[in-house]
Amino acid sequence: MSQSTTHSSITINELRKSYSKPKHGEQAYAVDGISFEVPKGQFVTLLGPSGCGKTTTLRCIAGLEQPDEGQIIMAGQTVFDGANKTQIRPEDRPIAMVPQSYGIWPHMTVLDNAAFPLRHGRHRKGQQNIKQRTLDMLDQVGLAPYADRWSTQLSGGQQQRLALARALLSEPEVLLLDEPLSNLDAKLRAKLRLELRAFQEQFGVTSVYVTHDQAEALALSDLVVVMNQGRIEQIDRPERLYQQPKSAFVADFIGSANLIPVHQTSTVSDGLVAQTDIGTFLCAGEGQATGASGQGGNVCIRPENVEVSATTVSRHNGAQHNEMQGRVIGAEFLGDRLELVIDVEGTKLTASTPAVLAVRPGDDVSIRVSPVNARYLAS
């Protein structure tokens, strides 16, 4: 066993899964050769658009789907190995799963639903004080007063807590969560994601969470695995994903981004200079000074990093790096901020500015972007 595996609850190596045989050309994979590790005790999110392979990956981890190739190691045990034809049954894996629909049994009380893994799960032998242990868990998730109610009498948020309590009572090595908040309204979803993170930290259980909601991923996760078309685009901490995306896809999917096409790049002592249709940008953040000069790619600028000031100076050429003139073509007041759309030489930039900025559509403005906030993304 490798050293990295001993510090991980899950290790995935070159996993592939397809759902159909190719008629012509190459095989199309729902999951296409992905590898990553889930450190013990951490909350890791699989994030991406519909059809990117995140749910298929989770189902492979759970044993509900059998991959075509690769290897899955959980808690030091190989539960799938394509080369050796190893496929451990879901019930024999050290997991618990909270599905999107919660999987609550309507013919059982809240107590009986939660106690199910203690009475019928893989660790059922030798279990004692089942009722009291279940009541203690229900108390921790705020459901003890509802123990004798039918599960159908719970609200959506309460059912989500019940599904979580039942999963935790099975004492899993890994908790798998498949978009468990997607059926709730926005306000309740924001409240329960805070509770979910608090429960995960309290019990210290390794968690793998699937969502297409970037806000959920950024708020909940220690690590985020961004997927696209069956492959991994980037694995990183939430703040690094946002601040230092490695591809245009990640920049655009995580938050909002201005992506400005680049014609030519050249390296300089303090970073990289990118030539675009609207001027030249000095990109001076981490890793920007490395690599040879070339063509293509994009400059990525977050809307909140576009500095805007009102000006009566007409647009001109020959401005310094990262400085240009534009004209406001859209303005939306959002209370704490002003969302602007600015036309710069035919390119539209989005800027998020303080609400006190006195500009409106038709006004000329000056734009500046700090070099550390301009990030070059190669093609």
Summary of the structure (lengths in Angstrom):
residues: 379
radius of gyration: 25.2
end to end distance: 36.9
largest distance: 81.2
contacts: 1199
relative contact order: 0.11
helix: 27%
strand: 34%
